[in-house]
Amino acid sequence: MAGFQVTLYGRFWVSPEEDEANELLLSVASVWEMQIKIQLGKLKLSLPLKELVKNQQETNDLMVSPVALGHVLALDALPFMRPYWAVGQYIPT
């Protein structure tokens, strides 16, 4: 995706990875889910997960974002959305 450039209404846009103002974040919840999938045999990685995350932190300045109780409780303010895999399925409310 490098070199992705768009002109929109006279403004110049660059790809997210080329904009140095952007931060690369990974939720610790995503790492948790990846670990579960590894243990279930549904995800295979070329490196152990711990090593992969550490490598990305060092190479790409990846920041692992923690999940705090306040983050979870704030979900109460968002509208309910069906999971992508449940579209078209009946979900009792």
C-alpha positions as CSV (number, residue, x, y, z in Angstrom):
1,M,0.0,0.0,0.0
2,A,3.0,2.2,0.1
3,G,2.8,5.1,-2.3
4,F,-1.0,5.4,-1.9
5,Q,-1.9,9.0,-2.6
6,V,-5.2,10.6,-3.2
7,T,-6.2,14.2,-4.0
8,L,-9.6,15.0,-2.7
9,Y,-11.0,18.5,-2.9
10,G,-7.6,19.9,-3.5
11,R,-6.1,18.2,-0.4
12,F,-3.3,15.8,-0.6
13,W,-3.7,12.5,1.4
14,V,-1.0,9.8,2.1
15,S,-1.5,6.3,3.2
16,P,-1.9,5.8,7.0
17,E,1.4,4.0,7.4
18,E,3.2,6.9,5.7
19,D,1.7,9.6,8.0
20,E,4.2,9.8,10.9
21,A,1.5,11.4,13.0
22,N,-0.3,8.1,13.1
23,E,0.3,5.6,15.9
24,L,0.1,1.8,15.3
25,L,-2.0,0.3,18.1
26,L,-2.9,-3.3,18.9
27,S,-5.4,-4.0,21.6
28,V,-4.3,-6.5,24.3
29,A,-7.8,-8.1,23.7
30,S,-6.7,-8.9,20.1
31,V,-3.5,-10.5,21.4
32,W,-5.6,-12.5,23.8
33,E,-7.9,-13.7,21.0
34,M,-4.9,-14.6,18.9
35,Q,-3.5,-16.7,21.7
36,I,-6.8,-18.5,22.1
37,K,-6.9,-19.3,18.3
38,I,-3.3,-20.5,18.4
39,Q,-4.3,-22.9,21.3
40,L,-7.4,-24.1,19.3
41,G,-5.2,-24.7,16.3
42,K,-7.1,-22.1,14.2
43,L,-4.1,-19.8,13.9
44,K,-0.6,-20.7,12.9
45,L,2.2,-18.1,13.1
46,S,5.8,-18.2,11.8
47,L,7.0,-17.1,15.3
48,P,5.7,-17.6,18.8
49,L,3.1,-14.9,19.5
50,K,5.2,-13.3,22.3
51,E,8.2,-13.0,19.9
52,L,6.0,-11.7,17.1
53,V,4.4,-8.9,19.2
54,K,7.9,-7.9,20.6
55,N,9.3,-7.9,17.1
56,Q,6.6,-5.6,15.8
57,Q,6.9,-3.3,18.8
58,E,10.6,-2.9,18.0
59,T,10.4,-2.8,14.2
60,N,7.2,-0.8,13.7
61,D,6.8,1.1,17.0
62,L,3.7,-1.0,17.6
63,M,2.0,0.0,20.9
64,V,-0.1,-2.6,22.7
65,S,-3.2,-0.8,24.1
66,P,-4.5,-2.1,27.4
67,V,-8.2,-2.7,28.0
68,A,-9.4,-1.1,31.3
69,L,-12.7,-1.7,33.1
70,G,-13.8,1.8,32.0
71,H,-13.4,0.8,28.3
72,V,-15.6,-2.2,28.8
73,L,-18.3,-0.3,30.7
74,A,-18.3,2.5,28.1
75,L,-19.7,-0.1,25.6
76,D,-23.0,0.4,27.4
77,A,-23.4,3.8,25.7
78,L,-23.0,2.3,22.2
79,P,-25.9,0.9,20.2
80,F,-26.2,-2.9,20.0
81,M,-24.7,-4.4,16.9
82,R,-25.0,-7.9,15.8
83,P,-21.7,-9.7,15.2
84,Y,-20.8,-10.0,11.5
85,W,-21.3,-13.8,11.6
86,A,-24.8,-13.5,13.0
87,V,-26.3,-11.4,10.2
88,G,-29.4,-13.1,8.9
89,Q,-29.7,-15.3,12.1
90,Y,-32.4,-14.9,14.7
91,I,-31.0,-13.5,17.9
92,P,-33.6,-13.2,20.7
93,T,-33.5,-9.9,22.5
